[in-house]
Amino acid sequence: MATQVKNSSIKTVNPFNNEIVKEFEAMSEGQVAKIIDKADEAFKFWRNTSFEKRAEIIHKVASIMRNRKEELGKLATLEMGKLLTESIYEVELSADIFDYYADKASEFLADQPLDVKHGEAFLSYEPVGVILSVQPWNFPYYQITRSAAAHLMAGNTMVLKHASNVPQCAQIMEDIFKEAGLPDGVYTNLFVAGKDVESIVSNPKIAGVTLTGSKPAGASIAAAAGSQVKKSTLELGGSDPFIVLDDANIDEAVKVAVAGRMWNAGQVCVSPKRVIVPSSKYDEFLTKTKDAFAKLKLGNPLDKDTTVAPLSSEKAAQDVVAQVQKAAAQGAHVILGGKRVDRAGAFVEPTLITDITPKIDAYYEEIFGPVFMLYKYDNIDEAIEIANATEFGLGGTVFAKDTKKAVEVARKIDTGMVYINHVTGIAPELPFGGAKNSGYGREQSPAGIYEFVNAKLIRTTTSDKNY
């Protein structure tokens, strides 16, 4: 039963039926300031807490998440609509990332000796303070985890501003941290509107900001952080190319590309949004893509046989359809889909578009929904030109039997990540981040833990020796 609207922007709206489930009152400036004060006080002891004790708590977070994965999965599906199987996978992945940093942080942040002519020198990696984490809705647990696992294990404290449409996921993660024994103030959720984030960045007790979101949001937060001489890391979306080479297994390429594009109803920054195939293979690829689309099934994301979920919100669905309609008006061909589904909920038909030229806005834009854009090329230079045509540079794929040739092509794609024979993936030990307007900084892997630590040089020598 939907609850009474309280005129709050922070609320759970089930995208399967667009019913309001629960609302939260936004925090006042005073409440936020007190939370940041507490996080700053907590930093004073958390930074001195041993790696062993931090790891014990973070491992327990991972254990709780695995034990409650069905519950957590259903909550994510309720709030943003993804398939339950995808939600549960996200919980398991997040637990793996927490375990990774709990296991590896002391190794990554051990003193690093430097080779010097006289005396001794080393880098001491030290936490910097309170980190503001601003995260989107499409992976409500994983997005939290990517920053929290590394930076909490490094000894920083954190305040989270999560997307306003996943407040229960935000709150349950704070509850899990507390259940695991994380001291008060080390990690706290903020219920605030997006418009209030810039003022939070200016709080002198915030040491750094990490954001995943849109380019405008990233530019705004980076500017706010820069004006306060604070470091920021940004992941701002992508329009990943999926280049199929001449020798590729077309059946396998179609299978991977379609599954990858429909993952999370197309609401993935590293989804293969632009599929680029040789002209000689184009007709075969198009026919087999249509066949794959015919097997897709929209429906209740809690049902096992559903393969395409609703989008995260009514506005998200409207925006995707508007982009498709604009592409069609500018000359692209909508081969399949492109419309809303005649049923309740934020559903958009799986959509296949062809003939996208540089005169069409969709050639450059990111479409964040179940929209598969198919291109063809006559030579590999043309394929690379198409791949690099957008302002984004997050991930990408090259599909080929000859992996050596695929790697050569991968080197020419202007992105932060390229996968061979696989859509851009996720693993705790692999760095995640982009180039160009997809942002800067890295999460996961050893690289992720160094973003918000001070690499302090400590040098010992005698007074009669030069450097």
Steps between C-alpha positions, in 0.01 A plus 500: 500500500645837404555749779367854512720749317682736737649724232849360551751433222662222703274203450464145378284480187468146371572534125312178426171675578604862578352480851655697787612257768680709760620857548774657708527850640799693373758593762548861600828686458550473874452123499747459216756719673473289817550179302813643335628618839453148634675351198793734560518398867478133401790547260729586790475148638412303187822610329692344789296179504713206388459345158415176677208656686374686191521178299307306763211746470507525120512121463192486721325751271568262211372203698177677597438600140540143378275364774231757413547508123139402422364775724743760367437390143124536531542847649715616206247355255217676683674838496658516154345210311785274391458124463521319832778277367699812411434652843623189680810488280567864591484416872742210454738717296491770767583246770797383290630858477473551876691176556764599244591823676473346845757242384727731303494848657789446742714370211406784265560769763819361651793744505665510159882526515667733250846458353715795617873572500528581870301392804150361459174618348152356470141592423254478786139468380269683738124568494384854433168536687129508422410397144169604344370225272227598251354196324232412240212254510586247228713280730385610845735269697792471262532876456526541876747215526739623231594799711421384854700177500828663403471828684374357831778242497746784434387664825277772360144559618210551259167671455279376217256700291322226305251546218163619629310207347689229696475626860429160652806347336703789636363454850538123511869530415555735793311253718724216380815696580370557852403135539853404395643716778612810311524782758245781488600780269733297278231452232173693492225543243375850413140548388540819298396624158750519217485879500648503850819309418711801396454664838600175673822493295589842639488375859864533618487158664439326165843394372405361160210409273432195286206508260343272245233671293432721201749732334317816622494367858866408478601838362308675776649293780852512357475878480375521857779272622763683297397836640570358847827332389353156566566190296218336308455184295229475236332227295261669261352234278591368161390398153707187464593371155480127422719439194454169320795398282479300175601170655255512792246229573186694413264281703709552811548873435124554462428303815751698707406839356123459547533357852744775592277774364189373677683456832324717759257606222788678330566722801869421532781748439711226339222345293589434133296791369652519149555170318734541202523213248671446162285577196557144379342362819235768548195325353575178687557690824178701459290190429638315800455805722132512401472131587657566840261790563203271425599287799505789747218517751391809689324452830514492875869521600431255784397229250773259390391497137513880458805612302438874468398704803336842521717807507572665832229764479227647285725793410780264394260320267372827354855627442608184314195503272559869428859427394386218272231718344751777440739256332220380273402857412863570408516203262588189701297182441323350800488135397338369818342657807541864588172541685354475847336171589122505542500403867565655840859573590806668351537256210659577163505250214842351421608720212724438199623802302707508181635761256628736768714764328710789638205730419289322765534595866488134605834450322662689789258462791463240769156334502442352843246231424435183294607655169738305275668719236651309208772647274701358211849572374706431188845504661640493850597868497134587442399274789744674732379841382142403590614359835680823592233739370334570834613718789495194724781253559406253769510142368485303179521158338680345206364165384727275294657155475842656446554650844837651405329705229219586743753640746651715225156647434435540874809719534347749254170543685496808724357348816607404849421131449472260205398134528571240233207267421303625801299808585675739737498309825548540871734325742646615833858466376449694174509882487178674396499849352504701182655766281373810320163615637442167673697644788825436685632286780473127553303273729562135588841328465806633682449834319169564675643521849759766410249763386437642846819440692796730555814343357726664756875494441707427810876541455780431746855621436790662682560874506823470303337328202328666208176365353 
